[in-house]
Amino acid sequence: MELKGKVALVTGGGRGIGQGIALALAGAGADVAVADLDLAIAEETAAKVEAVGRRSVAISVNVAQPDSVRAMVEKVEAELGGLDIAVNNAGIISIQSIEELTAEDFDRIMAVNAKGVFLCTQAAVRVMRPRRWGRIINVASIAGKIGFPDLSHYTASKFAVIGFTNAVAKEVALDGITVNALCPGIVGTGMWRGEDGLAGRWREEGESEEASWARHQKTLLPQGVAQTPEDMGQLAVYLACAEHVTGQAIAVDGGCTL
């Protein structure tokens, strides 16, 4: 799978899954713009892209703000000469029961995870449609396929991403643009790890966070092991190359949503 000559943009690309996707696209030959709310971590990933011989630019963006998204895409075009592949990965999470959840918490999650994907997709389509070629990859979650306790707001946002992706894919299907959702499974990043992550929240009495993390891999995943950012990068490269795969929500989850 070869992406030489293509320009990719990855939001939330400074760490975790976003970084794994950015480096996989660079490894396949693409030049990669790395966008993140935190410019410093975007610059770290951009440096890693350049270390494998590809061009890169780091951009600070707030994906929930239309002007910020518009400026991001304009900078990608100005610095790298176009936009062929847009990976809309930026997202946030909080872990709260339905009784703990406030309207403000719900709005904050939806603003980034759902509205942010809408704004970034819209900006990408405006660039790609005149050129009759493009690949849009919206990062959803297995929580966009099945519900999880303490994540009703996050689950709602990811179900929204999948429905939005399917609708837009049909809208631009004759324009040479594919639109797909990548659904990560259980990845050992901030959502799951640490005392404030799901492994910490869902500990049994007397259980350590590490033991909880190991138990959830065994009980939730048929393969018994967590996925990695590199796994997500492999699917992103495939979707960036695939001509006739569109409107899909593909999980990389070790069989969790099988």
Buried (B, 14 or more C-beta within 10 A) or exposed (E): EEBEEBBBBBBBBBBBBBBBBBBBBBBBBBBBBBBBBEBEBBBBBBEBBBEEEBBBBBBBBBBBBBEBBBBBBEBBBEBBEBBBBBBBBBBBBBBBEEEEBEEEEBEBBBBBBBBBBBBBBBBBBEBBBEEEBBBBBBBBBBBBBEEBEBBBBBBBBBBBBBBBBBEBBEEBEEBBBBBBBBBBBBBBBBBBBBEEBBBBBBBEEEBEBEEBBBBBBEEBBEEEEBBBBBBBBBBBBBBBBBEEBBBBBBBBBBEBBE
